[in-house]
Amino acid sequence: MSNLRDTIEIDSELKRREKGIAELRKSRRERRLEVKRIQGTNSLPDIPLQQTLPMLKQENVSEAIDLITTHLFYSKFSDVYYVYNCIDLIFVHLQGSEEVVFKILKLLTNIASVDGSFDYLLKVDHTFIIRNLLLSQNSDIRTQTAWYLSNIILDSDCVYPVFKQMGLLDSLQTGLKLYYQDIGYCQKIGFLIGAIAKYCDESNTECSIKSDNMEVELTQKTNQITTVDFKQSISPTNSIYEDIFPLLSILYPRIETINTTYFILSMLSQLEITFKKLVKSIPTLYKTISSGLNSKSQWTRNYCIAICVSISDFNQKYMTRLMQQSDFFRNLSQTVYLSSPSLFVDLCYVCSNMIAMNQSVTPVLLQVNLVQRMIQKLSNFDFSENTDSIIDIKIEFGWFYLNVLSTSPIHQISLIISNNLTFKALTIMAECLIQNSKEFISTFIDSVTNIITELLHDDSELAKNFIDLLEESGVTENLHKIEYSSDEHTIALNNYFYVIDHNNHLEDK
């Protein structure tokens, strides 16, 4: 009875672990956008809103806005609901002086960064903001307006349709043409368009059916069910994509200067249907993505990797065409040097998918030193912390390095084992075994067992070195610790230890 209970507990733990990993991977494919706030100032006192909000009805509106903005930062927006009750009064002053208007827009930008704020902000008509302030002759005002609109659109998918009815698309097109030379403004407009593109998903993909000449064929009733055959073809369209592509076409020629254009591309690359349209509409798209990986801008690199994450899950032909770009692998390798923890995880994910698509990718990754740089990069992370970020790194690096080992020819395996970086990589793999999925552990055991078996046949001394590395790095020890409920995994583990014991037996002779 005890064994049965232990088996159930092991199964439950493995399922929980795999569910967590699935969630991590799902969230990586989603573009988690954080709205941006404007930092407050410490030069003003923190005065309660009960005292400053009534000042909006007096002449000192500019001072009131400053004090309200300052307090919200001090309070971390915990009492922003008091401001919600005065939103209409704040909007009235958008007809005031440029100084007051600019301060109000900054305040509204911060308010719009609070989750759920759209519900209160949309109670006030935004037509004046969209048709006038977004096109203001004052650069600061029009740029800040774009920032505010981005934040509120990111707060809910119901905001954009309202703004569209108020003429947002026309204003954006006019603004991009009228203020073509204002880089800061165009950058913010690019982010605003990207915020709209966030909602370019299945829920916005509609099927348009023309009613002209539609043929309906009724078949004979069978069991009281009538089959209706529509001969009319149905073509899928995406309304949001069609809305923003004309705007993207204005920004794309200046993508190196207006790098938020990459952000728009990353948003539109979340769905295969929209990425397919991008490929057809922009002949230089793959070259642009590949070149962007080598950009000096961190944001540009991040956006390009985000695109790679998305399309590596699509039909293989898209990633294959990207890999065919002459500088793709070299630029991808360069990206490792400047990668943040989240970008490093994305790189591991993309490379794992590429190897899964085509095993011949592995020698190329080794040739451009990407594998070596990935291992070196591990030194930048503190693995003593068990944060979600570190767990994510262990999981995705584990899959990446396992795929490298599994697909490398035996002569390259020899070079990998001889590299002094291998011990570091295997140390992370040892920890990865504890926190990864059942699928990973099974694949790891089978792959390493096969490698040892091949090495014993070709080079027993190298096989011994590899086994020593597995033991010294903690891999073998952690495999001892793992419990399995299924016979399949027990057999795989027994095979692993059998090969190691066989090697030890040969040494004793």
VMD Tcl script that draws the C-alpha trace (Angstrom):
set ca {
  {0.00 0.00 0.00}
  {2.89 2.29 0.84}
  {4.49 1.69 -2.57}
  {1.22 2.57 -4.31}
  {0.98 5.82 -2.36}
  {4.60 6.67 -3.21}
  {3.90 5.99 -6.88}
  {0.88 8.30 -6.87}
  {2.88 11.06 -5.14}
  {5.72 10.77 -7.67}
  {3.26 10.93 -10.57}
  {1.58 14.00 -9.07}
  {4.88 15.78 -8.56}
  {6.00 15.08 -12.12}
  {2.68 16.34 -13.49}
  {2.93 19.53 -11.41}
  {6.48 20.08 -12.60}
  {5.58 19.56 -16.25}
  {2.57 21.84 -15.96}
  {4.82 24.58 -14.56}
  {7.28 24.20 -17.43}
  {4.43 24.32 -19.93}
  {3.28 27.60 -18.39}
  {6.80 29.03 -18.57}
  {7.05 28.20 -22.26}
  {3.59 29.52 -22.98}
  {4.35 32.85 -21.32}
  {7.54 33.12 -23.35}
  {5.61 32.96 -26.59}
  {3.23 35.61 -25.36}
  {4.47 39.16 -25.52}
  {4.23 40.41 -21.97}
  {4.18 44.15 -22.34}
  {4.84 46.40 -19.41}
  {3.45 49.90 -19.61}
  {5.95 52.64 -18.87}
  {5.64 55.30 -16.19}
  {7.27 58.68 -15.87}
  {9.35 58.99 -12.72}
  {8.17 61.45 -10.11}
  {10.27 64.08 -8.38}
  {11.44 64.14 -4.78}
  {11.61 67.93 -4.68}
  {7.89 68.30 -3.86}
  {6.18 67.38 -0.58}
  {3.82 64.43 -0.33}
  {0.40 65.96 0.25}
  {-2.74 63.77 0.54}
  {-5.07 63.74 -2.46}
  {-7.92 65.01 -0.29}
  {-6.08 68.34 -0.17}
  {-4.74 68.53 -3.72}
  {-7.71 67.32 -5.79}
  {-9.92 70.31 -4.78}
  {-7.15 72.56 -6.15}
  {-8.20 71.46 -9.66}
  {-11.23 73.75 -9.30}
  {-9.02 76.73 -8.49}
  {-6.54 78.76 -10.52}
  {-3.41 76.91 -9.41}
  {-4.06 73.88 -11.66}
  {-0.39 73.45 -12.62}
  {0.67 73.13 -8.98}
  {-2.22 70.74 -8.28}
  {-1.17 68.42 -11.11}
  {2.44 68.40 -9.85}
  {1.35 67.52 -6.31}
  {-1.08 64.82 -7.46}
  {1.60 63.24 -9.66}
  {4.13 63.33 -6.81}
  {1.74 61.78 -4.29}
  {0.82 58.92 -6.60}
  {4.47 57.97 -6.80}
  {4.95 58.21 -3.06}
  {1.87 56.03 -2.50}
  {2.73 53.68 -5.38}
  {-0.69 54.46 -6.86}
  {-2.43 52.71 -3.96}
  {-5.09 55.46 -3.69}
  {-5.44 56.28 -7.38}
  {-9.19 55.57 -7.09}
  {-9.57 59.06 -5.58}
  {-8.23 60.48 -8.84}
  {-10.63 58.35 -10.89}
  {-13.50 60.32 -9.36}
  {-12.01 63.55 -10.74}
  {-11.01 62.34 -14.21}
  {-13.57 64.53 -15.97}
  {-12.26 67.59 -14.11}
  {-8.69 66.78 -15.16}
  {-9.72 66.40 -18.80}
  {-11.36 69.85 -18.79}
  {-7.94 71.44 -18.30}
  {-6.60 69.85 -21.51}
  {-7.91 73.02 -23.15}
  {-5.49 75.09 -21.05}
  {-1.94 76.34 -21.55}
  {0.71 74.11 -23.13}
  {2.48 73.81 -19.77}
  {-0.66 72.53 -18.04}
  {-1.61 70.25 -20.93}
  {1.83 68.62 -20.93}
  {1.70 68.03 -17.16}
  {-1.80 66.55 -17.40}
  {-0.72 64.20 -20.18}
  {2.16 62.96 -18.02}
  {-0.26 62.41 -15.14}
  {-2.70 60.55 -17.41}
  {0.16 58.43 -18.77}
  {0.95 57.28 -15.23}
  {-2.70 56.70 -14.35}
  {-3.10 54.61 -17.51}
  {-0.26 52.39 -16.30}
  {-2.48 51.09 -13.49}
  {-4.33 47.87 -14.32}
  {-8.01 48.47 -14.95}
  {-7.68 52.25 -15.25}
  {-9.10 52.19 -18.79}
  {-12.57 51.63 -17.34}
  {-12.47 55.07 -15.72}
  {-10.47 56.91 -18.38}
  {-12.80 55.85 -21.20}
  {-15.74 57.49 -19.45}
  {-14.37 60.74 -20.85}
  {-14.43 61.36 -24.59}
  {-10.95 61.14 -26.15}
  {-11.75 62.70 -29.52}
  {-9.93 65.95 -28.72}
  {-6.84 64.06 -27.55}
  {-6.76 61.88 -30.67}
  {-7.57 64.50 -33.29}
  {-5.82 67.51 -31.78}
  {-3.23 66.73 -29.12}
  {-1.75 63.78 -31.02}
  {-1.13 66.21 -33.89}
  {-0.14 69.20 -31.74}
  {2.50 71.56 -33.09}
  {4.22 71.19 -29.71}
  {6.55 68.18 -29.98}
  {6.45 67.38 -26.25}
  {2.65 67.37 -26.20}
  {2.13 65.17 -29.26}
  {4.86 62.75 -28.12}
  {3.42 62.50 -24.61}
  {-0.05 61.97 -26.09}
  {1.23 58.97 -28.05}
  {2.76 57.57 -24.85}
  {-0.53 57.99 -22.96}
  {-2.57 56.35 -25.70}
  {-0.13 53.41 -25.78}
  {-0.57 52.79 -22.06}
  {-4.34 52.87 -22.10}
  {-4.54 50.63 -25.18}
  {-2.26 48.09 -23.50}
  {-4.62 48.00 -20.53}
  {-7.50 46.35 -22.40}
  {-8.45 45.00 -25.81}
  {-11.68 47.02 -25.77}
  {-9.88 50.38 -25.94}
  {-8.60 50.30 -29.52}
  {-12.03 49.82 -31.18}
  {-13.28 52.91 -29.32}
  {-10.28 54.98 -30.37}
  {-10.58 53.73 -33.94}
  {-14.09 55.17 -34.10}
  {-12.67 58.49 -32.91}
  {-10.27 58.68 -35.87}
  {-7.07 57.26 -34.36}
  {-5.84 55.66 -37.59}
  {-6.24 58.87 -39.59}
  {-4.41 60.85 -36.92}
  {-1.55 58.35 -36.81}
  {-1.13 58.45 -40.57}
  {-1.28 62.24 -40.62}
  {1.16 62.51 -37.72}
  {3.74 60.23 -39.32}
  {3.66 62.22 -42.55}
  {3.42 65.67 -40.98}
  {6.15 65.18 -38.36}
  {8.34 62.79 -40.32}
  {11.55 64.36 -38.99}
  {10.58 64.20 -35.30}
  {12.40 61.00 -34.28}
  {11.15 60.96 -30.68}
  {7.56 61.36 -31.80}
  {7.85 58.67 -34.47}
  {9.41 56.30 -31.92}
  {6.42 56.73 -29.62}
  {4.03 56.34 -32.54}
  {5.81 53.08 -33.38}
  {5.24 51.83 -29.85}
  {1.60 52.92 -30.04}
  {1.11 50.95 -33.26}
  {2.81 47.96 -31.61}
  {0.40 48.24 -28.68}
  {-2.49 47.97 -31.14}
  {-0.78 45.02 -32.85}
  {-0.75 43.20 -29.51}
  {-4.40 42.36 -30.14}
  {-3.78 41.05 -33.64}
  {-4.71 37.50 -32.64}
  {-7.26 34.79 -33.30}
  {-10.02 36.73 -31.59}
  {-9.60 39.49 -34.17}
  {-9.32 37.17 -37.13}
  {-12.61 37.19 -38.98}
  {-13.96 35.27 -41.94}
  {-15.41 37.47 -44.65}
  {-18.05 35.78 -46.82}
  {-19.48 37.50 -49.88}
  {-23.17 36.87 -50.35}
  {-23.09 37.27 -54.14}
  {-23.70 34.02 -56.06}
  {-23.54 31.88 -52.95}
  {-24.67 28.33 -53.73}
  {-26.36 26.29 -51.03}
  {-26.87 22.60 -51.63}
  {-29.34 20.65 -49.49}
  {-28.77 16.92 -49.25}
  {-31.31 14.28 -48.37}
  {-32.33 14.11 -44.71}
  {-30.62 11.37 -42.76}
  {-31.74 10.71 -39.19}
  {-33.50 14.07 -39.16}
  {-30.23 15.97 -39.86}
  {-29.95 18.10 -42.97}
  {-26.46 18.66 -44.38}
  {-25.86 22.05 -45.96}
  {-22.97 22.40 -48.38}
  {-21.72 25.97 -48.96}
  {-19.90 26.27 -52.28}
  {-18.72 29.81 -51.49}
  {-15.04 30.10 -50.60}
  {-14.20 31.67 -47.26}
  {-11.11 33.85 -46.96}
  {-9.71 34.77 -43.52}
  {-8.81 38.39 -42.90}
  {-7.44 40.13 -39.85}
  {-9.00 43.51 -39.26}
  {-6.28 44.87 -37.00}
  {-3.53 43.77 -39.39}
  {-5.26 45.57 -42.23}
  {-5.61 48.64 -40.02}
  {-1.98 49.01 -39.09}
  {-0.06 47.71 -42.11}
  {-0.35 51.06 -43.97}
  {1.24 52.69 -40.90}
  {3.97 50.05 -40.78}
  {4.74 50.68 -44.45}
  {5.50 54.32 -43.59}
  {7.86 53.41 -40.74}
  {9.58 50.36 -42.26}
  {11.95 52.26 -44.61}
  {13.29 54.05 -41.50}
  {13.51 50.96 -39.30}
  {17.15 51.56 -38.36}
  {16.28 55.02 -37.02}
  {12.79 54.26 -35.67}
  {13.59 50.97 -33.94}
  {10.12 50.62 -32.41}
  {9.25 49.41 -35.92}
  {10.92 46.16 -34.86}
  {8.48 46.11 -31.96}
  {5.55 46.28 -34.39}
  {7.06 43.40 -36.38}
  {7.45 41.33 -33.21}
  {3.80 41.89 -32.32}
  {2.64 40.95 -35.81}
  {4.82 37.83 -35.72}
  {2.90 36.25 -32.87}
  {0.48 34.59 -35.30}
  {1.55 32.50 -38.27}
  {-1.26 33.94 -40.39}
  {-0.04 37.52 -39.91}
  {3.64 36.60 -40.22}
  {2.84 34.96 -43.54}
  {1.31 38.24 -44.70}
  {4.40 40.15 -43.55}
  {6.66 37.84 -45.54}
  {4.58 38.40 -48.68}
  {4.39 42.16 -48.20}
  {8.00 42.85 -47.14}
  {10.58 41.10 -49.38}
  {13.47 42.17 -47.14}
  {11.88 40.98 -43.88}
  {14.25 38.07 -43.20}
  {17.29 40.20 -43.91}
  {15.95 42.91 -41.60}
  {15.42 40.44 -38.74}
  {18.87 38.92 -39.19}
  {20.58 42.33 -39.30}
  {18.64 43.50 -36.26}
  {20.22 40.74 -34.16}
  {23.52 42.58 -34.49}
  {22.11 46.00 -33.60}
  {23.76 48.19 -30.97}
  {20.31 48.76 -29.50}
  {19.29 46.30 -26.80}
  {15.62 46.87 -27.62}
  {16.16 46.03 -31.28}
  {17.95 42.79 -30.39}
  {15.18 41.89 -27.96}
  {12.48 42.51 -30.57}
  {14.32 40.38 -33.16}
  {14.78 37.48 -30.75}
  {11.07 37.78 -29.89}
  {10.32 37.33 -33.60}
  {12.60 34.28 -33.71}
  {10.83 32.77 -30.68}
  {7.50 33.10 -32.46}
  {8.45 31.81 -35.89}
  {10.49 28.92 -34.48}
  {7.11 27.48 -33.47}
  {5.57 28.01 -36.92}
  {5.88 25.97 -40.08}
  {9.51 24.93 -40.53}
  {9.86 26.82 -43.83}
  {9.82 30.23 -42.11}
  {12.69 29.51 -39.73}
  {14.57 27.76 -42.52}
  {14.44 30.88 -44.68}
  {15.69 32.98 -41.78}
  {18.57 30.57 -41.17}
  {19.53 30.90 -44.84}
  {20.48 34.55 -44.34}
  {24.26 34.78 -44.71}
  {24.85 36.61 -41.42}
  {22.11 35.01 -39.30}
  {24.16 32.53 -37.25}
  {27.05 34.93 -36.79}
  {24.73 37.68 -35.56}
  {22.83 35.25 -33.35}
  {26.12 34.24 -31.74}
  {27.07 37.88 -31.13}
  {23.75 38.43 -29.35}
  {24.80 36.05 -26.56}
  {27.39 38.51 -25.22}
  {24.85 41.21 -24.37}
  {21.89 39.01 -23.47}
  {19.84 39.59 -20.33}
  {18.56 36.53 -18.40}
  {15.24 36.61 -20.27}
  {16.94 37.05 -23.65}
  {19.34 34.19 -22.83}
  {16.35 31.94 -22.17}
  {14.82 32.98 -25.49}
  {18.09 32.21 -27.28}
  {18.17 28.73 -25.75}
  {14.58 28.18 -26.81}
  {15.16 29.33 -30.40}
  {18.34 27.28 -30.81}
  {16.65 24.16 -29.39}
  {13.84 24.54 -31.90}
  {16.26 25.07 -34.78}
  {18.15 21.89 -33.88}
  {14.87 20.00 -33.62}
  {13.97 21.20 -37.13}
  {17.34 20.38 -38.66}
  {20.13 18.47 -36.92}
  {22.72 19.93 -39.29}
  {22.29 23.22 -37.40}
  {24.36 21.91 -34.46}
  {27.75 21.93 -36.26}
  {27.02 25.48 -37.45}
  {26.25 26.65 -33.90}
  {29.55 25.15 -32.78}
  {31.39 26.71 -35.71}
  {30.23 30.25 -34.88}
  {31.08 29.65 -31.19}
  {27.48 30.11 -30.10}
  {27.49 26.99 -27.90}
  {30.74 28.01 -26.22}
  {29.47 31.55 -25.61}
  {26.22 30.25 -24.14}
  {28.18 28.18 -21.62}
  {30.46 31.12 -20.77}
  {27.38 33.30 -20.25}
  {26.23 30.97 -17.46}
  {28.90 32.56 -15.24}
  {26.87 35.80 -15.27}
  {23.92 34.21 -13.48}
  {23.63 33.47 -9.77}
  {22.39 29.89 -9.60}
  {22.29 29.93 -5.80}
  {19.04 31.88 -6.15}
  {16.05 29.73 -6.97}
  {14.03 32.48 -8.65}
  {11.66 31.88 -11.56}
  {14.25 33.46 -13.85}
  {16.99 31.05 -12.76}
  {14.68 28.04 -12.99}
  {13.74 29.16 -16.50}
  {17.42 29.38 -17.46}
  {18.13 25.89 -16.13}
  {15.18 24.41 -18.00}
  {15.85 25.99 -21.40}
  {19.63 25.73 -21.27}
  {19.17 22.10 -20.33}
  {17.09 21.43 -23.44}
  {19.49 23.42 -25.61}
  {22.64 21.64 -24.43}
  {20.93 18.26 -24.50}
  {19.96 18.84 -28.14}
  {23.54 19.83 -28.92}
  {24.89 16.62 -27.36}
  {22.19 14.46 -28.95}
  {22.75 15.70 -32.50}
  {26.52 16.15 -32.63}
  {28.54 13.61 -34.64}
  {30.85 11.49 -32.49}
  {33.95 13.39 -33.64}
  {32.40 16.65 -32.45}
  {31.30 15.04 -29.21}
  {34.98 14.33 -28.65}
  {35.81 18.01 -29.11}
  {32.96 19.06 -26.82}
  {34.06 16.72 -24.02}
  {37.65 17.90 -24.32}
  {36.56 21.54 -23.94}
  {37.11 22.94 -20.45}
  {33.64 24.54 -20.57}
  {31.90 21.16 -20.58}
  {32.15 20.70 -16.82}
  {30.35 24.01 -16.25}
  {27.59 23.02 -18.66}
  {27.15 19.60 -17.05}
  {26.96 21.21 -13.61}
  {23.93 23.17 -14.77}
  {22.55 20.03 -16.40}
  {22.78 18.27 -13.04}
  {20.60 20.95 -11.45}
  {18.37 20.93 -14.50}
  {17.58 17.25 -13.91}
  {16.01 18.11 -10.56}
  {13.79 20.88 -11.95}
  {12.94 19.71 -15.45}
  {10.21 17.52 -16.90}
  {9.89 13.76 -17.17}
  {10.33 14.07 -20.93}
  {13.63 15.91 -20.50}
  {15.00 13.41 -17.98}
  {14.13 10.45 -20.20}
  {15.67 12.08 -23.28}
  {18.77 13.03 -21.31}
  {19.32 9.51 -19.97}
  {18.87 7.92 -23.40}
  {21.15 10.44 -25.14}
  {23.97 10.27 -22.61}
  {23.78 6.47 -22.51}
  {24.09 6.35 -26.32}
  {27.04 8.77 -26.27}
  {28.90 6.69 -23.67}
  {28.19 3.49 -25.62}
  {29.57 5.00 -28.85}
  {32.61 6.40 -27.07}
  {33.36 3.03 -25.46}
  {33.40 1.56 -28.95}
  {35.56 4.31 -30.51}
  {37.68 5.74 -27.69}
  {37.51 4.11 -24.26}
  {39.77 6.75 -22.70}
  {37.47 9.55 -23.83}
  {34.50 7.54 -22.58}
  {36.14 7.35 -19.16}
  {36.74 11.12 -19.18}
  {33.09 11.76 -20.02}
  {31.87 9.43 -17.28}
  {34.18 11.17 -14.81}
  {32.75 14.54 -15.87}
  {29.21 13.24 -15.35}
  {30.11 12.09 -11.85}
  {32.13 15.16 -10.83}
  {29.48 17.58 -12.10}
  {26.76 15.92 -10.03}
  {24.80 14.48 -12.96}
  {25.18 10.84 -11.88}
  {24.45 11.69 -8.25}
  {21.25 13.53 -9.15}
  {20.13 10.70 -11.40}
  {20.40 8.46 -8.34}
  {18.08 10.82 -6.46}
  {15.32 10.84 -9.06}
  {12.44 8.45 -8.45}
  {10.31 7.11 -11.26}
  {6.88 5.59 -11.19}
  {6.98 3.95 -14.64}
  {8.94 0.86 -15.63}
  {10.06 2.62 -18.82}
  {12.04 5.23 -16.91}
  {13.45 2.69 -14.49}
  {14.73 0.63 -17.42}
  {16.33 3.72 -19.02}
  {18.04 4.59 -15.75}
  {19.24 1.01 -15.30}
  {20.72 1.09 -18.81}
  {22.64 4.25 -17.92}
  {24.18 2.74 -14.81}
  {24.83 -0.53 -16.61}
  {26.97 1.28 -19.19}
  {28.89 3.09 -16.47}
  {29.40 -0.11 -14.50}
  {30.53 -1.84 -17.68}
  {33.17 0.85 -18.16}
  {34.34 0.48 -14.56}
  {34.55 -3.28 -15.07}
  {36.75 -2.79 -18.13}
  {39.04 -0.53 -16.11}
  {39.39 -3.13 -13.36}
  {40.57 -5.66 -15.92}
}
mol new
graphics top color blue
foreach p $ca { graphics top sphere $p radius 0.5 }
foreach p [lrange $ca 0 end-1] q [lrange $ca 1 end] { graphics top cylinder $p $q radius 0.2 }
display resetview
